[in-house]
Amino acid sequence: MGMLEAFIAISVKPSSTTDLKKVFPENEKVKEVFYVTGEFDFLLRVEAANTFELARIIESLRSQEGVENTVTFIVLEKLK
């Protein structure tokens, strides 16, 4: 069975943006990091073996200083 893929949208305190731009890419489960506009500040693509590992990844991201909120989207099917 393949890896579970998810996108995690993250809101951060403005004063933490610069530091988190460096922190998020260091996580080996984070495959891509996007600094975005809109309701959220970052969009991360992560890969996990299962939902338990995904939960640990989310907890790790939420524990970072300056992270205010996360919303996770699990990919059900990649169409393109």
C-alpha positions as CSV (number, residue, x, y, z in Angstrom):
1,M,0.0,0.0,0.0
2,G,1.2,3.5,-0.8
3,M,1.9,6.4,1.4
4,L,-0.9,8.5,2.8
5,E,-0.6,12.1,1.4
6,A,-2.1,15.2,3.0
7,F,-2.0,18.9,2.8
8,I,-1.8,20.9,6.0
9,A,-2.8,24.6,5.9
10,I,-1.1,26.5,8.8
11,S,-1.8,30.0,10.3
12,V,1.1,31.6,12.2
13,K,1.8,34.7,14.2
14,P,3.3,37.3,11.8
15,S,6.4,37.6,14.0
16,S,7.1,33.8,13.5
17,T,6.9,33.7,9.7
18,T,10.7,34.1,9.1
19,D,11.6,31.4,11.6
20,L,9.0,28.9,10.4
21,K,10.1,29.3,6.8
22,K,13.3,27.6,8.0
23,V,11.7,25.1,10.4
24,F,9.0,23.5,8.3
25,P,11.3,22.2,5.5
26,E,13.5,20.5,8.1
27,N,10.8,17.9,8.9
28,E,11.6,14.8,6.7
29,K,7.8,14.0,6.4
30,V,7.2,17.5,4.8
31,K,7.7,17.0,1.1
32,E,6.8,20.6,0.0
33,V,6.3,23.9,1.7
34,F,4.4,26.8,0.2
35,Y,4.2,30.3,1.7
36,V,0.8,31.5,0.5
37,T,-1.7,34.3,0.7
38,G,-5.3,34.1,2.1
39,E,-6.7,32.7,5.3
40,F,-3.5,30.6,5.9
41,D,0.2,31.5,5.8
42,F,1.7,28.1,4.8
43,L,0.5,25.0,2.9
44,L,2.5,21.9,3.4
45,R,2.4,18.6,1.5
46,V,3.3,15.7,3.8
47,E,3.5,11.9,3.4
48,A,2.8,9.4,6.2
49,A,2.6,5.7,6.4
50,N,-0.8,5.8,8.1
51,T,-3.1,8.1,10.1
52,F,-1.3,7.5,13.3
53,E,1.9,8.8,11.8
54,L,0.0,11.7,10.2
55,A,-1.3,12.6,13.7
56,R,2.2,12.7,15.0
57,I,3.3,15.0,12.1
58,I,0.4,17.3,12.8
59,E,1.2,17.4,16.6
60,S,4.8,18.2,15.8
61,L,3.9,21.1,13.5
62,R,1.3,22.4,16.0
63,S,4.0,22.4,18.7
64,Q,6.2,24.9,16.8
65,E,6.4,28.3,18.4
66,G,4.1,30.7,16.5
67,V,1.8,28.2,15.0
68,E,-1.8,29.3,15.7
69,N,-4.0,26.9,13.7
70,T,-3.8,24.0,11.3
71,V,-6.3,22.4,8.9
72,T,-5.5,19.1,7.4
73,F,-6.7,17.7,4.0
74,I,-6.1,14.0,3.3
75,V,-5.7,13.2,-0.4
76,L,-8.2,10.5,-1.4
77,E,-7.2,10.3,-5.0
78,K,-4.8,12.2,-7.2
79,L,-6.4,13.0,-10.5
80,K,-3.6,14.6,-12.4
